[in-house]
């Protein structure tokens, strides 16, 4: 299923960021509303199923998506909550020049649920003005969730072709693809050795220099996955930075997706990583905002993560334009810094001028929030 160009990640040279579009009326919203109307369930019934699923997860029980009502509830509540995270990661990869060649983009969505990562890819491409078709293989142990995903796919009118595979993630074969997603999947495998075996299989399935995208909640299990991932595969991590770090990002659920129930969470703290078998050379001028800028008497400072790890950046300016520019940067944003490090390490700047935004997590989040 690999695309015509096997070097899917490319050089990640940091080309100009593409626009993310201006509309929020995307097919996914219509698909969710249609599923709800056809079900005949009330919002209260949907929420009872959501609470049952959440309680089972909190007890450490396997995800109990055991029927059409449970699958519908999961899609209506959790898909909108989780959608923005893979969407933001894919948007950044596209802004950096990844996945730019080939007539189609092949995806494996492992532990797919209702196909959340798949729809994130389709929508990120669409927002970037990229009309390529997505060929996706969705793997999940719940036939009800896979059926729901197939119904959603019908709304995309040829933009995506999906194949569903019912299988348990701990033993499932992972087909070759340009990008493999493991979203909230590894933490549902309780043995660390099995988790890492799945990740190894995913990497072996990523075509050429293709990518594996891992997203995990900032739960105890999610933190364990992140620590083990960097310990075992750190040299293959392309993003977000050289060390595991839980990013606390305002992730408003897209208003267009909240047709039935309203999400309870306005911020989500989560771990994420992009891995490759052939990672490009680390860019020395790119930095991730690890902690938002803090306003101090003499200016602002923040922690950034780059090729050398976590560093401090201080801007000794009280000018309003500098402060506004820095306050607009959020945790997770990718920036370029055109400056020389100070003798003591880190960056000490007199203005925000040397800082340029390469990709903002906040901008598409605000757009889709409606």
N, C-alpha and C positions, 0 to 999 in steps of 0.2 A: 504493500500500500504506500510505499514511499513516493514522494513527489519526484518530478523529473530532476530536480537539483538536490543531490544528497546532502550538501552542506547547508542544512536548513537554518542553523543559527547564523551562518555567515560570520562576518568579522565583528558585528556589533560595534560599528564605528561611530555611532552616535550621530546619525544624520538628522535633518530637521524633523521635529515632531510633526506628525500628521494631525489634521483636524479630527475631532471625534464626533462630528455631526451635530445637529441641532434638534433633532426630534426625539421624543420619548415614546411615541406610539409605535412600538416595535411588535412584530408578530408574536413574541413570547407572551406579552400581556393578553392579547386576544385569545391565545391558546389556553391560558390558565382560566380566563373567564368562561370560555366555552366548556372546559372540563367541569367547572363548578356548576354551571347551569344544567348540563346534561346529567349530573349526579343526583340532583334533587335534594341534596343535603342542605341544612341550614348552617350559617356561620358558627352557631353554638355547637353543632355536631362536629364540624371540622375542628374546632378548638379542643373538644374532648379527646379526639384522636391525637391531636398534637401533644396534649398533656400526657396521654398514655405513652406515646413514643419517647417523650422527653424523660419521663420517670424511668422507663426501661433503660435508657442510655445512662442516666445518673446512677442506676444500680449496677452498671457494668454488664448488662445483658446484651446479647446480640440484637442488632436492630430488628425490631419485630414488624416488618412491613409485610403483613400476612394477608392482604386482601385489597380490593380496589378502593375501599373507603380510606384505609390507612395510607395507600399510595397517593390518593388525591390530597389528603390532609398534608402529607409530607411535601408534595409539590407546591401546594398553595401557600404554605407557611415557610418551609425551609429553603425552597429554591430561591424565592426573592431575597431571603436573608443572606444566602451564600453566593448568589450570582455575581455580586460586584467584585468579590475578591479575585477569582480567576479572570474576570473581565479586565481589571486593572493591571494584572500581571501581563496578560496578552497584549494589552494596549501599549505597555512599556516596551515589550519585545518588538512590536511592530514599529514603534517610534525609533528604536535603535537599529532598525534595518534587518531584523530577523524575518524569516519566512517570506522573503520578497519575490522569490522565483518559483516557477512551476505553475502549471495550469490549475492544479488542485492542491489542497493542503490536507494531508492525512492525519487523523487524530485517533488515539485510543483513550477513551474515558474509562479508567479502571476504578471500580467501586462507584459507578456512575450515578446511582440513584436515578432521578428523573432526567439525567443528562445535563446537569447544571453547567459543568465545564464546557460541554459541547456547545450549548447555546451562547455561552460567554465568548467562545472563539468566533462563532458566526456573527455575533453582534459587534465584536471588536473589529473584525474585518469590514463589516458593512459601514461602521462609523468612520473607518479610515478610507472609505471610498474604494475598497478592494472587493471586486465582484467575484473572486474565485469561489468555486464550489468546495465544500468541506466534505470529505469522506470520513465518517466516524464509525468506530467500533465501540459499542457501549457494553461494559462488563459489569454485571451485578448479580447477587444471589437471589434478588427478589423479582420474580416474573411480573408482578403487578407494577413495580416501578418501571421496568423495561417497557411494559405495555403503555404506560403513561408517557414515557419518552417518545415512543413511536407515534403516539397521537400528536404530540407537540411538533414533531418533525414534519408532519403533514402541512403545517401552517407556513412552512418556509419555501414552498413552491419551487423546489429544485435547487435551492441554495445549499442544501445539505442532504447527503445520503447516509442513512445509518443502517448498521447491522448490529443486532443485539445478541449477546452471548450470556446465558445464565450460568454462572459459575461462582465458586467461592474464591475470593481474592488470594487467600493464602496458598492456593494450589493452581490457580488459573494460568493458562498459557497466555502470554501477552503478544499479540501480533506486532509486526513492524509498522512504524509510523514516523512521521516527521516530528510529532510531539505526543508524549504520553502524559496524561494527567493522573495524579493520585491525590484526590481532594478528600480530606477527612476519611481516608481509607486506611492508612497504615496504623493509625491509633486504634482502629477497630480489630486489629490483629494483636493478640495479647502477648505472644512470645516474641521477644526482640529478634531472635535469630530468624524467625519466619518473616518478620517485617523487613529485615535487611535483605533477605532472599528475594522478596517481592521487588524491592527497589533495584536489586542487581538485575533481575529479569527485565525490569522496565528499561534500565539503561542499555541492556543488550538489544532491546527492541527499537531504540531510538536510532533512526537511520543516520548514518554518517555522523555529522556533528549536530544532529537533532537534539531536542530537549526533552527532559523529564521535569514536569512541574509538580512540586509537592506543596500542598496547603494543609495546615493542621491548626486546630484551635489551641489557645493557650491554656489547655487543661494539663493535668499531671501527665497523662499519656501523650498529649501533643508535645509537651516539653521534652519528654523522654525520646520521642521520635526525632525531634530536632537535634538533640545532643548526640544520639547515635548516628544520625545522618552525617553530621559534620565530622564526627570522629572517624567514621569508616570511609566516607566519600568526599571529604573536604576539598581535596585537590580537583574535584570535578564540579564544584559549585561555581556557577557563573554569576548568580545573584541570590540574595540581595547584597551580601558582603561576606568577608572571610570568616566570620564567626556567627554562631547561632544567636538570634536576637528576636524577641517577640515584639512585633510592631503594633502599637496601640493607635489605631487609625479610626477617625470618624467615618463610619461606613453606613450612610443613610440608605435604607432600603428604597429602591426606585419606586416613586409614587405610582407610576403606571402599572407596577406589578401588584400593588396592594389593593386588589379589586374586591377581596372577600374578607380577609383578616388583616389586622395591623400588627406589624412587628413590634416586639417589645424592646429591642436593642437598637441603640443609636450609635454605639461605638463597639468595635470588635477588636480584641487583641488576639493576634494570630501569628503563627510561624509560617514562613514560606521559603522555598528554595527552588532555583532553576539549576538543573545539572545537565552536563553534557559529557559525552565520551571524548570529545575533542574541544575543550574549552578554549576560546580565543585568549590571547594575551590580555592580562588585566589592564584596564585603562587607568593610568596614574592620575588623570585629571577629573575623574568621575567620583562622586561621593554621595552616599545615601544619608539623608537626615535621620540620625538614630534617635535623637531627642529634639523636640521643638525648641526654637530659640527662646531664651529667657531674657526678659528685660531687666537690666541692671542700671545702676546710677550712671555708669560711664558708657553704656551702650548695650550690646546684646551678645550672648554666647550660646553655643549649642555643641552637641557631640555629633560628629559625622563619621561614617564608616567608609573606608576606601580600601585600596589595595594593601595598605599597611595595617589595616585594622581600625580600631576606634581612635579618633583624634579629636582634639578640641579646636573650635574655630571661634575667635573673638573679633567683634567689629566695634572698634572704639569710635562710635559716632552717636550723637544724640539728634541728628537731623531727622525730621519727620519722614522724609521720603525713604531714607534708609530703614527706619523702623518699620514702616508699612511694608516695604519689600520683604523684610525678614519675617514679619509676623504672618505674611501670606504663605510662607513655606511650612509644610506640615511634615510630621513624621512619615517616613517612607518615600518622600519625594527624592528624585535623583537630580543632582545639580553638578555643574562644572565649576571648578574654581581655577581661575587663571591668575595664580599667584605663587610665590616661592614660600616654602615653609620657613618659619622662624628658626633661629639657632637652637631654641629649646624644644622645638617640635610643634606640630600643629600650625595653625594659621592665625596671624594677628593682622587685621585689616583696618584701614581707616574709613572704609565705606563698603556698601554692599555691591559696588560696581563690578568687582571681579567674579561675582557669583551669577551664573546663568542657570535657568531652569531647563533641564533636559526632558524630564517627564514628571508631571504632578499627579499624585494620587487624588488630590482634592478636586481638581477641575472636572474630571469625568464623574466623580462621585456627586458633585453639586448638580451637574447637568442631568444625570439620570434620576436624581432625587425629585426633580420636578417642582 
